[in-house]
């Protein structure tokens, strides 16, 4: 069975995968799972990294997403702490907006992919710079903002490498994440169904997982998607 890191590598290379990786965007939900204060989660790299690792374990995630819900400085330091303990997972950096300097720092720390969680079309020039920076490191940049009418088309317009789409058809260009809609409870109840394609696709939700989502539901969903049994870490 391939590790999360190997699945992410196949995803980025465009190879057919034994299964799509599961890459949920962890932020406030990890803070809740880690049972820590918002201040600790946002300001302590050690506690931030601990919460992300515990939550990824519980959800059977194939990659750790770093940077949602904290400053760039905390995110970068958390990357350094997580690198030795990824346990075969990939590493995905999250940016609140197109920040080329921050993306370079994450790429230097070994990020496999960069996700941008908010979008302002007026910043199209910064998006181009961001992609050029990441292209140097051979790291793709995807649009992962929630609530967009056509995220794949907007990602193309911004010259990005793909997007997270709630219900992709499989015909979208580039790398596509999604396939789980926007509500974990709904998809866990009926099951995730079949992936829309066998390459360049990963399971995810647009934007961060809602902090108030049911941990039990997401643990169950992670087990469905990865063939593992998850458990809530305390």
C-alpha positions as CSV (number, residue, x, y, z in Angstrom):
1,X,0.0,0.0,0.0
2,X,1.4,3.4,-1.0
3,X,2.1,6.0,1.7
4,X,0.4,9.4,1.6
5,X,3.6,10.9,0.3
6,X,3.7,8.4,-2.5
7,X,0.1,9.1,-3.4
8,X,0.7,12.8,-3.4
9,X,3.8,12.3,-5.7
10,X,1.7,10.3,-8.1
11,X,-1.0,13.0,-8.0
12,X,1.5,15.7,-8.9
13,X,3.1,13.6,-11.6
14,X,-0.2,12.9,-13.3
15,X,0.2,9.1,-12.8
16,X,-2.7,6.7,-12.2
17,X,-3.1,6.2,-8.5
18,X,-4.2,3.2,-6.5
19,X,-6.6,5.6,-4.8
20,X,-6.9,9.4,-4.6
21,X,-5.2,11.0,-1.6
22,X,-7.4,12.6,1.1
23,X,-6.1,16.1,1.8
24,X,-8.5,18.0,4.2
25,X,-7.6,21.6,4.9
26,X,-7.1,21.8,8.7
27,X,-7.3,25.0,10.6
28,X,-9.8,25.8,13.4
29,X,-11.0,22.2,13.3
30,X,-7.5,21.1,14.3
31,X,-7.5,23.6,17.1
32,X,-10.8,22.1,18.4
33,X,-9.5,18.5,18.0
34,X,-6.3,19.5,19.9
35,X,-8.5,21.0,22.7
36,X,-6.4,24.2,22.8
37,X,-7.1,27.9,22.9
38,X,-7.2,30.0,19.7
39,X,-4.2,31.9,21.0
40,X,-2.1,28.8,21.5
41,X,-3.1,27.5,18.1
42,X,-2.3,30.7,16.3
43,X,0.9,31.7,18.2
44,X,2.7,28.6,19.3
45,X,4.4,26.6,16.5
46,X,4.8,23.6,18.8
47,X,1.1,23.4,19.8
48,X,0.0,24.3,16.2
49,X,2.1,21.4,14.8
50,X,0.9,19.0,17.6
51,X,-2.8,19.8,16.8
52,X,-2.3,19.3,13.0
53,X,-0.5,16.0,13.5
54,X,-3.1,14.7,16.0
55,X,-6.0,15.7,13.6
56,X,-4.3,14.2,10.5
57,X,-3.8,11.0,12.4
58,X,-7.5,10.9,13.5
59,X,-8.8,11.6,10.0
60,X,-6.3,9.3,8.2
61,X,-5.2,12.3,6.1
62,X,-2.6,11.6,3.4
63,X,-1.0,15.0,3.7
64,X,-0.7,17.6,6.4
65,X,-2.0,21.1,5.5
66,X,0.0,23.9,7.3
67,X,-0.7,27.6,7.4
68,X,-4.5,27.8,7.8
69,X,-5.4,29.8,10.9
70,X,-2.0,31.1,11.8
71,X,0.7,33.6,10.8
72,X,3.3,32.8,8.1
73,X,6.0,32.7,10.8
74,X,4.1,30.2,12.9
75,X,3.3,28.1,9.8
76,X,6.9,28.0,8.7
77,X,8.2,27.0,12.1
78,X,5.4,24.4,12.4
79,X,6.7,22.9,9.1
80,X,10.2,22.6,10.5
81,X,8.8,20.7,13.5
82,X,6.5,18.5,11.4
83,X,9.1,17.5,8.8
84,X,10.7,14.7,10.9
85,X,7.3,13.3,12.1
86,X,5.2,13.3,8.9
87,X,5.0,9.5,9.1
88,X,4.9,9.1,5.3
89,X,2.5,11.9,4.6
90,X,2.8,14.7,2.1
91,X,3.1,18.4,3.2
92,X,0.8,21.1,1.8
93,X,1.1,24.8,2.5
94,X,-1.9,27.0,2.8
95,X,-1.9,30.8,2.1
96,X,-4.7,33.2,2.9
97,X,-3.8,35.2,-0.2
98,X,-1.1,35.1,-3.0
99,X,2.1,35.8,-1.1
100,X,5.1,34.8,-3.2
101,X,7.7,35.4,-0.4
102,X,5.7,33.2,2.0
103,X,5.3,30.5,-0.7
104,X,9.0,30.5,-1.3
105,X,9.6,29.9,2.4
106,X,7.1,27.0,2.4
107,X,8.7,25.5,-0.7
108,X,12.1,25.7,1.0
109,X,10.7,23.7,3.9
110,X,9.6,20.9,1.5
111,X,6.0,21.7,0.7
112,X,4.6,19.4,-2.0
113,X,1.8,21.7,-3.0
114,X,0.5,25.3,-2.2
115,X,-3.2,26.1,-1.7
116,X,-4.6,29.7,-1.8
117,X,-7.6,30.0,0.4
118,X,-8.9,33.4,-0.6
119,X,-9.0,35.1,-4.0
120,X,-9.3,38.7,-5.2
121,X,-9.1,38.9,-9.1
122,X,-7.5,42.3,-8.6
123,X,-4.4,40.5,-7.4
124,X,-4.0,38.6,-10.7
125,X,-0.4,39.9,-11.0
126,X,0.5,38.5,-7.6
127,X,-1.0,35.2,-8.6
128,X,1.3,35.0,-11.6
129,X,4.3,35.9,-9.5
130,X,3.3,33.2,-7.0
131,X,3.0,30.6,-9.6
132,X,6.4,31.5,-11.1
133,X,8.0,31.3,-7.7
134,X,6.5,27.9,-7.0
135,X,7.3,26.7,-10.5
136,X,11.0,27.1,-9.8
137,X,10.6,24.5,-7.0
138,X,8.3,22.4,-9.2
139,X,5.5,22.9,-6.7
140,X,2.0,23.3,-8.1
141,X,-0.4,26.1,-6.8
142,X,-4.1,25.5,-6.5
143,X,-7.1,27.7,-5.8
144,X,-8.8,26.3,-2.7
145,X,-11.3,29.1,-1.8
146,X,-14.8,28.2,-0.7
147,X,-18.0,29.7,-2.2
148,X,-16.8,30.2,-5.8
149,X,-19.1,29.7,-8.7
150,X,-16.5,28.1,-11.0
151,X,-13.2,27.7,-9.2
152,X,-11.6,25.7,-12.0
153,X,-12.3,28.4,-14.6
154,X,-11.0,31.1,-12.2
155,X,-7.9,29.1,-11.5
156,X,-7.2,29.0,-15.2
157,X,-7.7,32.7,-15.5
158,X,-5.2,33.2,-12.7
159,X,-2.7,30.8,-14.4
160,X,-2.8,28.4,-11.5
161,X,-2.3,24.6,-11.7
162,X,-5.8,23.6,-10.6
163,X,-8.5,24.1,-8.0
164,X,-10.6,22.5,-5.4
165,X,-14.2,22.0,-6.8
166,X,-17.1,20.7,-4.6
167,X,-18.4,18.3,-7.4
168,X,-15.9,18.0,-10.2
169,X,-16.8,16.3,-13.5
170,X,-13.4,14.9,-14.1
171,X,-12.9,17.1,-17.2
172,X,-11.4,20.0,-15.5
173,X,-7.8,20.9,-16.5
174,X,-4.8,20.5,-14.2
175,X,-4.9,19.1,-10.7
176,X,-8.4,19.0,-9.2
177,X,-9.4,18.4,-5.6
178,X,-12.9,18.1,-4.1
179,X,-15.5,15.5,-4.8
180,X,-17.0,15.7,-1.3
181,X,-19.3,18.7,-1.7
182,X,-19.2,21.2,1.2
183,X,-20.8,19.4,4.1
184,X,-19.0,16.5,5.7
185,X,-22.2,15.1,7.3
186,X,-23.9,14.7,4.0
187,X,-21.1,12.9,2.2
188,X,-20.3,10.7,5.2
189,X,-24.0,9.6,5.4
190,X,-24.3,8.6,1.8
191,X,-20.7,7.7,1.1
192,X,-18.2,9.5,-1.2
193,X,-19.0,7.6,-4.4
194,X,-16.4,7.0,-7.1
195,X,-13.6,9.5,-7.9
196,X,-14.3,11.5,-11.1
197,X,-11.0,10.3,-12.6
198,X,-8.0,8.1,-11.7
199,X,-5.2,10.7,-11.9
200,X,-4.6,14.3,-10.9
201,X,-7.5,14.2,-8.4
202,X,-7.6,14.3,-4.6
203,X,-10.4,14.2,-2.1
204,X,-11.0,17.5,-0.2
205,X,-13.4,20.2,0.7
206,X,-13.2,23.8,-0.6
207,X,-11.6,26.0,2.1
208,X,-11.0,24.9,5.7
209,X,-13.1,22.2,7.3
210,X,-15.7,24.0,9.4
211,X,-14.4,24.1,13.0
212,X,-17.8,22.9,14.3
213,X,-17.9,19.8,12.0
214,X,-18.5,16.5,13.8
215,X,-15.1,14.8,14.6
216,X,-16.8,11.4,14.5
217,X,-18.2,12.1,11.1
218,X,-14.9,13.2,9.7
219,X,-13.0,10.2,11.2
220,X,-15.6,7.9,9.6
221,X,-15.3,9.7,6.3
222,X,-11.5,9.6,6.4
223,X,-11.7,5.8,7.0
224,X,-14.0,5.4,4.0
225,X,-11.7,7.4,1.7
226,X,-8.4,5.7,2.7
227,X,-9.5,2.2,3.7
228,X,-8.2,2.8,7.3
229,X,-9.9,3.0,10.6
230,X,-9.4,6.4,12.2
231,X,-9.6,7.2,15.9
232,X,-10.1,10.5,17.7
233,X,-6.8,11.6,19.3
234,X,-7.2,13.3,22.6
